[in-house]
Amino acid sequence: MLLISVASCTEQEEEQTKMVKVDLNSITEIDTVWICTGSAAKRFHSSDSCPGVNSCTKEVKGITRGEAEKKRRSACNICYRLEEEE
């Protein structure tokens, strides 16, 4: 059973590295981003299929970046290329 779990993690890590990161500076306040509506969620995502939202137990919904930032959400480091990254 532990081997299956390790294999799943490896597959998920491979999936994450294949994702093309969106340049955070290329999206505006009115562009749609995706959030998990759960109370513990803290990030916004470029896609509703980002591995970062797979564990969401509530609704995943699209809102504007501006709305997400008003809710104190920050960019997901899986799907966004942040300023400090080259």
N, C-alpha and C positions, 0 to 999 in steps of 0.2 A: 504494500500500500504506500509506503514511503517513496518507493521508486516512481510510482505513478505521479505522486505529488511533485517530485523533483522534475519529472518530464514535463508536466504542465507548466511549471515555472519557466523552464527553458524555452518552451514554445511561446509563452507570453513575452518573455524577454526578446526573443527573435522577432516577434510581431512588432514590438515597440521600436526596435532598431530599424525596421523597414519603413516605419511611418515617416513621411516627409514633414519636417517641421515648418510651420508657417511663421514668417517673420512678424513678430508682435507689432513692429512699427508700421506694418502694411495694413493693419485693420483700424478702422475709425470707431468712434463712439456709437455710431448707428449701425455698424455691422453686427450680424447675428453671431452669437456665441452660444454654447450649450452648458447648462448647469444641472447638477443633481439638486433636487429640492429638499433633500435630507438636511436635518439640522447640523450635522457634523461636516457637511461639504464646505470646502474653502476655495475651490478653483473653478475657473471657467475654461471651456474646451473649444477647439476649432471644429469638432465633429461630435455628433452624438454616438459615434462608434469608437471613440478614443478608448483605449484600454483603461484610462483613468476613471471612466464612468461605469465600467463593468460591474463594480461592486455596489452601485447605487441601489438602495432598496426602496426608494421613493420614485417620483416621476423625474425623467430627464426632459428638460424643456429648453427651447430656444428663446433667448432674450437678447437685447442689445448689449454691447460691451459696456456702455455707459451705465445701464441698469445693473449689470453684474458688478461693476466696480462700486456702485452705490451700496450694494449688498456686501461690500468688503471682500469680494472674491478676487483672487489674483490668477494670473495666467498659469495654466498647466505646463509643467516643464517637459512633458512627453510630447505634446503637440505644438508647442510654440518655441521658436528660437528667440531667446531673450537677448537683450542688448549686450550683455557681457560675453556671450558666446560668439565665436568667430565663424 
